[in-house]
Amino acid sequence: MAEFDWNLIRVFVAVAETGSLSAAARALGSSQPTVGRHVDELEQTLGQILFVRGRRGYDLTEQGAALLQKGQAAVEAFSAVTRAAAGQEERIAGTVRIAASEVVSAFVIPQIMAKLAIEEPDIEVEIVASDRVENLLRRDADIAVRMVQPTQQELLARKIADIPMRMCAAKSYLERLGRPQTVEDLLAHDLVGFDRNDLVLRGFAEAGVTIDRKAFRFRTDNQIVYWAAVRAGNGVGFSMMPLIARTPDVETLMPEITPQDLPMWLALHRDVRSSARIRRVADFLGGELKAFAAA
């Protein structure tokens, strides 16, 4: 125990909170085998079985549940130290870690960061495609772009814009099957939707179309796969209007149908607000996202 690796506690907490090695690996920016080895090493070090391994994932044992709260406190204490250290930096250089949704991470932020690289070549960027607010609280990310308002008191958040959502489809699909003009027309078209998430169902409901998930010819809960399916011509779906405008092979449909706007927030932890590099990236990102939303 004299040479105990406290990173093992961080891994343990991530697995306990996510319920699987793969999800914990994504949250930590690690690999599933590495996370698994660290869990095994911690159990061997403590002489306790912390998880019950099953097909559905990792469930805490009684010993694991007893350790979790203390582990979470230890992770938060360590995160507070690193946040404070980051907040004292002055040089415009180093790594900035940004968390955002899958679509924003894949199709919006890379172009923005390419512009930043021209102005700030000494800043390195890491992107975490995740919606978890814990990214900021645990210092797994320095900045987060969220589609809901962060409510944690430790976070500083500012609203970027309300992103309009619109119905759309690939031009190749529309040239093959025609453009729907009425709500009734939509029911004759192939639809692209989420599998378990009801967001797209609610979007169609706001358009006056009451359907269930079986109406979707193509279903996925992965946002990137969803957008790729629409672009590939699998049917009619929804997306952010600025993203549609930047995608030549996709066309907006029935502009009179306006689902609820998607709010976009930019947040960072209070402890890093004095970091010159993080503040620089946050200001640049906020300005570019505002320009994106206005398109």
Summary of the structure (lengths in Angstrom):
residues: 295
radius of gyration: 22.0
end to end distance: 57.1
largest distance: 71.4
contacts: 921
relative contact order: 0.15
helix: 47%
strand: 22%
